[in-house]
Every structure is written in structure tokens, then in C-alpha cells.
Amino acid sequence: MDLFDSLGTSSGAAPGAQDGPERPVCSAKGCRTAAVWVLAWNNPKLHTPERRKTWLACDEHREHLSSFLGVRGFLKDVVTLAEWERSGSATDR
């Protein structure tokens, strides 16, 4: 499984620039900015405790998306995309 399969976007569309190489983009509705952050979350009513779903965020939307997940008790971790890739978390799911 590659990075794009494991991280995806909120719209389900393949991430990528129109005239550049594919790259992960922010999961905020309508945002096509390059992702910088990975927000790992889990809905305890639907997922086992160890499962992590992911949203991607640009710098502008990181706080908003984190708050949305946080007030629901879903947010588990926020790390840079580079750190997530280095840790192997993107392929561990």
C-alpha cells in the first residue's frame, strides 16, 4: 500500500496537483494546499482502540480540524507528515 492509498483525502479523490507530481493535500473541504500534518483519530463507537484513521492538514487548517476531532474525543495524535512517513505509520494500518 502506498502513501496515497493509506492517507487519502476526505473527498476520496486522488490527491495531486493539476500540473505537477501527485502529493498529499489537506483534508479540509475545498482546500487543495499541500498537507503538512497528519491528524490520527479514531471513533471508539466504530473502531477498535488501536485503529487509526487519518486526516491531512495544511498549516492553515490544522487547528480547525484538530478542534473538530478533539471536541468529539476522536483525536489521538497530530504529527508532521514527514514524521508520519518516517515512523512507518502510513503503512502500518
C-alpha positions as a Markdown table, in Angstrom:
| # | Residue | x | y | z |
|---|---|---|---|---|
| 1 | Met | 0.0 | 0.0 | 0.0 |
| 2 | Asp | 1.5 | 3.4 | -0.9 |
| 3 | Leu | 1.2 | 6.7 | 0.9 |
| 4 | Phe | -1.8 | 7.9 | -1.2 |
| 5 | Asp | -3.8 | 4.7 | -0.6 |
| 6 | Ser | -3.2 | 4.8 | 3.2 |
| 7 | Leu | -3.7 | 8.5 | 3.8 |
| 8 | Gly | -6.2 | 9.5 | 1.1 |
| 9 | Thr | -8.3 | 12.7 | 1.3 |
| 10 | Ser | -11.7 | 13.5 | 2.8 |
| 11 | Ser | -13.3 | 13.6 | -0.7 |
| 12 | Gly | -12.0 | 10.2 | -1.7 |
| 13 | Ala | -10.4 | 11.8 | -4.8 |
| 14 | Ala | -6.8 | 11.0 | -5.6 |
| 15 | Pro | -4.6 | 13.8 | -4.2 |
| 16 | Gly | -2.4 | 15.7 | -6.6 |
| 17 | Ala | -1.5 | 18.9 | -8.2 |
| 18 | Gln | -3.1 | 19.7 | -11.6 |
| 19 | Asp | 0.3 | 20.1 | -13.4 |
| 20 | Gly | 2.8 | 18.6 | -11.0 |
| 21 | Pro | 3.5 | 15.2 | -9.4 |
| 22 | Glu | 0.9 | 13.8 | -7.1 |
| 23 | Arg | 1.2 | 14.9 | -3.5 |
| 24 | Pro | -1.0 | 14.6 | -0.4 |
| 25 | Val | -3.4 | 17.5 | 0.1 |
| 26 | Cys | -5.3 | 19.0 | 3.0 |
| 27 | Ser | -8.5 | 17.2 | 4.0 |
| 28 | Ala | -10.4 | 20.4 | 4.8 |
| 29 | Lys | -13.3 | 20.9 | 2.5 |
| 30 | Gly | -12.3 | 22.7 | -0.7 |
| 31 | Cys | -8.6 | 23.1 | 0.3 |
| 32 | Arg | -6.1 | 21.8 | -2.3 |
| 33 | Thr | -3.0 | 23.0 | -0.3 |
| 34 | Ala | -0.2 | 20.6 | 0.3 |
| 35 | Ala | -0.6 | 18.6 | 3.5 |
| 36 | Val | 2.0 | 19.2 | 6.3 |
| 37 | Trp | 0.2 | 17.5 | 9.2 |
| 38 | Val | -1.3 | 14.1 | 9.9 |
| 39 | Leu | -4.2 | 14.0 | 12.4 |
| 40 | Ala | -4.6 | 10.5 | 13.6 |
| 41 | Trp | -8.1 | 9.7 | 15.1 |
| 42 | Asn | -10.5 | 7.0 | 16.0 |
| 43 | Asn | -14.2 | 6.9 | 16.7 |
| 44 | Pro | -14.5 | 4.5 | 19.7 |
| 45 | Lys | -18.1 | 3.6 | 18.8 |
| 46 | Leu | -16.9 | 2.3 | 15.4 |
| 47 | His | -13.2 | 1.4 | 15.6 |
| 48 | Thr | -11.1 | -0.8 | 17.8 |
| 49 | Pro | -8.8 | 1.2 | 20.2 |
| 50 | Glu | -5.7 | 0.6 | 18.2 |
| 51 | Arg | -7.1 | 1.6 | 14.8 |
| 52 | Arg | -6.1 | 5.0 | 13.5 |
| 53 | Lys | -7.9 | 6.8 | 10.7 |
| 54 | Thr | -6.1 | 9.9 | 9.3 |
| 55 | Trp | -6.9 | 13.3 | 8.1 |
| 56 | Leu | -4.3 | 15.5 | 6.4 |
| 57 | Ala | -4.0 | 19.2 | 7.2 |
| 58 | Cys | -2.1 | 22.2 | 5.8 |
| 59 | Asp | -0.8 | 24.8 | 8.3 |
| 60 | Glu | -3.9 | 26.9 | 7.9 |
| 61 | His | -6.4 | 24.1 | 8.7 |
| 62 | Arg | -4.5 | 22.1 | 11.3 |
| 63 | Glu | -6.1 | 23.8 | 14.4 |
| 64 | His | -9.6 | 23.8 | 12.9 |
| 65 | Leu | -9.5 | 20.1 | 12.0 |
| 66 | Ser | -7.9 | 19.2 | 15.3 |
| 67 | Ser | -10.6 | 21.0 | 17.3 |
| 68 | Phe | -13.3 | 19.3 | 15.3 |
| 69 | Leu | -11.9 | 15.9 | 16.2 |
| 70 | Gly | -10.9 | 16.9 | 19.7 |
| 71 | Val | -14.3 | 18.1 | 20.9 |
| 72 | Arg | -15.7 | 14.7 | 19.9 |
| 73 | Gly | -12.9 | 12.9 | 21.7 |
| 74 | Phe | -11.7 | 11.3 | 18.5 |
| 75 | Leu | -8.2 | 13.0 | 18.1 |
| 76 | Lys | -5.4 | 10.7 | 19.2 |
| 77 | Asp | -2.2 | 12.3 | 17.7 |
| 78 | Val | -1.0 | 15.2 | 15.5 |
| 79 | Val | 2.4 | 14.8 | 13.8 |
| 80 | Thr | 4.1 | 16.2 | 10.7 |
| 81 | Leu | 3.6 | 14.3 | 7.5 |
| 82 | Ala | 7.3 | 13.8 | 7.3 |
| 83 | Glu | 7.4 | 12.3 | 10.8 |
| 84 | Trp | 4.4 | 10.0 | 10.0 |
| 85 | Glu | 6.2 | 8.8 | 6.9 |
| 86 | Arg | 9.5 | 8.2 | 8.7 |
| 87 | Ser | 7.7 | 6.2 | 11.5 |
| 88 | Gly | 6.1 | 3.9 | 9.1 |
| 89 | Ser | 2.6 | 4.7 | 10.5 |
| 90 | Ala | 1.3 | 5.2 | 7.0 |
| 91 | Thr | 1.8 | 1.6 | 6.1 |
| 92 | Asp | 1.0 | 0.1 | 9.5 |
| 93 | Arg | -2.8 | 0.5 | 9.2 |
